[in-house]
Amino acid sequence: MEPLLGRVLLTNDDGIHAPGLAVLERVAAALAREVWVVAPEHDQSGTSHSISLHSPLRVSPQGERRFAVLGTPGDCAVMGVRALLAEGPPELILSGINRGANLGVETVFSGTVGAAMTGMLLGIPSIALSQAFSDPDAVPWATAEALAPDVIRRLLAESWGDRACLSVNFPDCAPEEAGPLTLTRQGVGLVEGIDVISRTDPRRIGYHWLQFRRGPRPNAEDSETVAVAQGRVSVTPLRFERTDEVTYASLAASLAAPSGS
């Protein structure tokens, strides 16, 4: 099949040596004539769409059109578009394929989604891709690899420009068992809170890990969490603007009232 695109930029948050990125490179090779990879040198999960304003970015070549950046996924998107591909920007940014789904509130923290949102800010159509799993030792990468080419082709047939980026989640099942591509809303997801796990090292110095606490939460039927749990491929359009309209209306009414009334 003839490639749809001339040039595509790949990044992720799991790092340049992550298996999900290798899957995405094979997917992109069938979609574009020229595939560029600009990815973090180390795992940057949880960095959202942060960019480095107080430290320099070190870039190291990792092969033809492959670069590792000592920085965040957002840094990688900017370096790719504004520096490494400055003479001809990519037609599409693909971020992922993330090891684990990005559902609900996790999209706010996700570096995978953050890179796509940075791409949106740069005016490049961007898609974040994530693969759900239940067994960390048996992530079903074959599902994303088999389904992603058609999913991306279908989405590219639409027009969303820089109004939003798209977040795609593949379900935790074999590719032949997956349901159809389903348009979804963000929902609340599965995160119940964030815990601090404290330990003491051999030198009796304390250290701490932050860890999401997940569990079943009420999600609307049109949410990505429900769709992925039912074995479907979800696609959610995301944007930066997150104003809560109910609270806005409440505050508008109360703040408009005379002080002391």
N, C-alpha and C positions, 0 to 999 in steps of 0.2 A: 504494500500500500504506500502511495506517495506521501512523504512527510508533509504535515500541515504547516510547519513553521520553519523559518530560516535559522533562528537563533533562540535558544532557551537557556535560562540561568537556573541552576539548582543550588539549594542550600538546605540546612536542617538545624536542629539543636542538639542532636545526639553526637555530633562530631563527624569529622571527615572520614573516619574509618568505620562508621556504623553500618551494619548490614542493611538497614532500611534505605540508606543513601545509595548503596550498591544496587538495590532493587530499582530505585527511582532512576538511576542512570540507564539501566536496561530499558525501562519504560520510555524514557525521554528519547532514547536512540531511535525508537520507532516513530517518533512524533516530529523530530526536528533534524535538520541537516547538520546543525552545529550545536553541541551541548557543552556548556560551561559549568563548572562546579566551583563555587566559592563557599566554603563551609568552615565552621569553627574547628580549631585545632584540637580542642577538648570538649567534652560534654558541657553543654550550656542549657540544659533543661531548667525551666522555671525562670528564665531571664526575660520573658515577655518580649516587648518590642523596645527594650532599652538599647541605647547606643553609648559608646565610650567617648565622653567629652573631656576626661581628665587624664587620659593615658594614650600613648601612641599605639597604632595598630601595626603589628608585624605580620607580613604576608610572606608565605613560603610556597614556592612551586612544588606540586606533587605529581607532575606529569603533564601531558598535553592538555591545555585548557582546564587544569585542576589546580586550585589554590587553597591552602589552609590559612585561616586568619586567627591570630591570637586575640579573639574578641567575641562578641555576641552574635547571634543570628541576624539581628538588626544591622550590626556593623558589616556583616558579610553582604547583605543585600545592598547597602550603600556603596561598599567598595566595588562590588560587581558592576552595578549600574553606572556609578559616577567616575570610576577609575579604570578598572580592568577592561570594561567594555565601553569605555567612553566614546570610542569612535563609531560605535553602532550598538545602541542599547538592545537588550533582549525583547522579544515580542511577548514573552511570558516568563513569570517566575514560579517555579514549583518548589515547595518547601516540604521536606520529609524524606522518606516516609517514616513518620514517628513511630517509635516502639511504644505502643499504647494509645488508646483512644484519647481524644481531646473533646470532652463533653461538658456542657454547662459552664460553670465558673472556672473550670480549668483552662478554658480558652483565654481567660484574662492573664493567666500566669505563663501559658505555653510559649516557649521560644519558637516552636514550629509555626504557630499561628502568628506570633509576633513578627517573624520574618516576612510573612505574607502581608501583614498590615503595613510594614515598612515599605514593601514593594508598592502597595496601594498608594501610600503617601508620595512615592516617587513617580506615580502616574503609570505604572506597569501592571497589567492584569496579573493577578497573583492567586495561587491556589495552595492551601495547606492540606497535606494528606497524612492520615494517621491510621494505624492498624491496631484494632482491639485484640486483646489476648486474655486468656484466663490462666494459662500456664507460662510463666516467664522463660521456661526452658524449651518451649515449643510454640513460638510466635508464628502464626500462620501467614508468613510472608507470601506464600504462593497465591493467597487470595488477592492481596493488593496488586501483585505483579500481573495476575491474569485479568483483573477487572479494571485497573487504572487506565490503560490505554483508551478503552471505549468510553469510560467516564469522562476523561479529559477531553476527548474529541466531542462528546455531546455538549459539554459545558462551553467549549470554545465556539460552538455553533450559536451560542447565545451572546448577548452583549451586556456586560456589566461595567466595563471600563474602570474608572477610579472611584466609583461610588461605593464600592465594597470589595472585600476580598472573600474568597470562598473557602470554607472549611469542610473537607471531605473525610468521613470516617468509614473504614471498612470493617465489617462484622467479624466476630471470632468464630468462623466456620470455614469449611472448604469452599472454594470458589463456585463449584456447581450447586452448592446449597444456599448461596447468597440470594437475597431478594433483590428487587429492582432499586435503581437509583431513586431516592425519595427526597423531595424538598422539605427541609425541616427548619424549626426555630431552635434557638440556643437552649432554652429551658434552664433548670437549676443544676442538672447533672447529678453527680454522686458524692461530691465532697461535702462532708459534714463539719469539718474544721481542720485546723492545723495543730499538730502536737509537737512538743519539744522532747526529744529523747536525749537524756543526759548520761554521760559516761565519764570515767576517769582513766587517763592513759597510764602507762607503766611508770611515768615520772610523777604520778599523783596530781596531775594537772587536769582540770575539768575541760571537757569539750561537749559540743551539743550538735545534734542533727535535727533538722526540721522535717516533718513528715505529714503528708496529707492523711486525714482520716476519712475513709470512704464508707458508704453504706447506702441502702435503698432510701430514696427520697421521692416525694411526689413530683412527677414530671408530666406535663401535658402530653396528650396523645400525638401531637404534631412535633414533639421535641426530638432532637437527635438521639438523646439517651434511650427513648422508647424505640425508635426506629432501629438503632444498632442492636439493642437487646432482642429484637424480633428477627434479626438476621438480615436486615436491609442495609444498603449503602446510603448514608445520609450526606446531604450537602446543605450547608447553612451559610447564607450571606451575612457577613459581619462588617461592622463599621466602627469608627472611633466614637461617634456620638452616642452616649449612654445615659442621657437625661431620663430620670424617672418621672413620668408625667403625673402620676398620682401625687407624689410628694411635691412636685412643682406646683400643682394646682392648690394643694393645701397650704404651702408656704406663701403663695401669691395672695391667697385670701387673708391669711393671718397677718402678713407683713403690710398689707394695704390698709389694715384697720388702724385707727389712731392709737398712739402709744398710751398704755394704761387703761384702755377700754376693755 
